[in-house]
Amino acid sequence: ALSVPYNNGLVEGTNNKIKLLKRSAFGYRKHEHLFARVYWMQAPAVHSI
């Protein structure tokens, strides 16, 4: 077996979030709305004081 310090946790987490969005977006009229939500989810959070 090969042991490396890398894992795919970040990708698996992103895929899980997209799957959750797909389930909650059932009934959207356009696929563009789902894609926009996925892009918005991936944007870094901006905190203001």
N, C-alpha and C positions, 0 to 999 in steps of 0.2 A: 504494500500500500504506500501511496505517496502522501507525504505530509507537507502541506503548504500553509502559510499564515493567512490565506485569503478565504473568504466564505461568500456565499451569495445571499446573505441575510437582507441586505438593502434591496436587492432586486425582488426577493420573495415578498418583502413588506410592501413594496410598490405595487406588485401584481395583486396582492390581497386588497389594497385600497382601491385599485381600479375595478376589481370584481365587485366590491361593495358598492361602488358608484354605479356600476352597470345594473345591479339589482335595484338600487333606489331610483334609477333613472328610467325604469320601465314605464313606457307611455310617453316619452319625449317624442315630439313630432319630427324633429330633425336630429340626425346623428351629430351635426355640428354643435348642438347644445351639449351633448355628452362629451365631445372632444374638448370643448371650451372648459367644461368642469374639470376634466382630467388635467388640462394645462394649468388651471387655476390652483388645483390641489398641489401641483408640483412646485408652484412658485414659493420662494422662501417667505417666511412670515416677517412682516414689518411691524415692529413695535414702536409706538410713539408714547411720549410722556405728556 
